[in-house]
Each structure stands twice: as C-alpha cells, then as structure tokens.
C-alpha cells in the first residue's frame, strides 16, 4: 500500500516535471483551437484537471476525519464547471502554475495520509461508495488520461 502511494506521488511529480515546460511552450492556437472528443481545448482540459485536483483535495482531507461523507460530485457537471470558470479566457501561464501547485499539494496530502482512514468513503452522484484509498490510487490514472488527451491534441496537427 505504501509502495502504491509512492508510485502515485512519483508519477504525479514526473508528469509535472515533463509537462510544465511542454505546456508553457505551446502556441496560443494549439491550446485554444484543437479540440478533443468532448469538444474541449487544451486550456479547458487543463482547467478540468485543476477542478479535479480541487475536488479531490477536499475529499482527501475530509475523509481523514469522516468515516462516510456525502459530498457533491461534479462529474456530471464537468462542462458547466469549465464554462463558469471560463478557462478559455484564463491566463495560460497562471493556469499552468495553478495546475502544478495544486498537484504538488495533492502529493503532500497523499504523503501525509492517515492510513487508518483509507477505508473511509464518500458517495458519488450515482450512489457508488469510493474509499479514500480508491480515490488516491485512481488519481494518477485520471491525470494520465487527460494528459494523454493533451498529448494527442498537440500531435494531431503534426501529420496533416
């Protein structure tokens, strides 16, 4: 279990180290005009990752002192969150830094997690119980999923 968390925190760190300079170097047209299957551009995908970090931060902290938690789930409202926060018009460099530092904070939380609380859970909007341990172990996969979307969008115009 401890080993799994080390793999997760190292994985998050590695993504930040590799992707911060790549994201910073992208041209405006690349981050605003290329879209994924959900019709999100790179700025909106990164904004979604900030939302993910924000929501997971709350859950990871609260589940260490609550056995069960009914906490609002935002998955069904992802696009609404993106629209309300207008990531499309964000300062790109500020958004990158927000994503970076929120994830560094997530690493700190994971490194300090109370192992006695790992079975504590929250209920999502579909009624599924998600334990703190499942949330932590799934975080890196979710981050990788969206980073891979960004990578595909960056590379999508190279072969045309």
Secondary structure, 3 states (H helix, E strand, C coil): CHHHHHHHHHHHHHHHHHHHHHHHCCCHHHHHHCCCCCCCCHHHHHHHHHHHHHHHHHHHHHCCCCCEEECCCCHHHHHHHHHHHCHHHCCHHHHHHHHHHHHHHHHHHHHCCCHHHCCCEEECCCCCEEEHHHHHHHHHHHHHHHHHHHHHHHHCCCCC
